[in-house]
Amino acid sequence: MPLRVIFADDDYLVREGVTALLGRVDGLEVVETAADLPGLLAAVDEHRPDAVLTDIRMPPTGTDEGIRAAKAIRRDHPDIGVVVLSQHAEGDYAYELLGESAEGLGYLLKERVAHVDELVRALEDTARGGSALDPKVVGALLAERRRAAGSPLNLLSEREREVLALMAEGKNNARIATELAVSLRAVEKHINAIFSKLGIAGEPVVHRRVKAVLLFLDDEGLLAPN
């Protein structure tokens, strides 16, 4: 069965272009498009797709319709994945989208549309209940909500923060190297530096990685309270 997708964007040329782009992907079918929030929600109710790809700004207000659509779809159809596209990495919108849970949700920059394999992977991941976060969006979250100077994460360089953010997305060293276009050895050096700066260099290997990710999630307020 193909992955059934609905795409929403108020720009006609963007709708046609992305639909044509996705139409060339084996195992994926764009079952409907929409130009505004009401049209998107109606299409979702009618077609019950596997995933939705939506611009963040659409009529009627041109502000946060994509976020509102994602919340409504996750509430009414929790089995449908939703990937929101944004022109810029906006930390506030990302927190609004992911504040309760990132399950089945994605937040990508529009520039990712040019990388069809990444876009398709994000749709597949969210349709399975996973999440898909653009590294630049994660970076915006870090910059937006980094805690006061006492946080050990403030000791990390910008590149080290990027590496840790990708670790928090569940990516292994090889995937991180690919995403950042650096060597595997460079990633390993960054990770060792992260462990050292966070004061967990002496922990067992598996525990170090888990602790680093937990520190990141806790610092960003993304860990559920006990």
Order of alpha helices (4+ residues) and beta strands (2+ residues): beta-alpha-beta-alpha-beta-alpha-beta-alpha-beta-alpha-beta-alpha-alpha-alpha-alpha-alpha
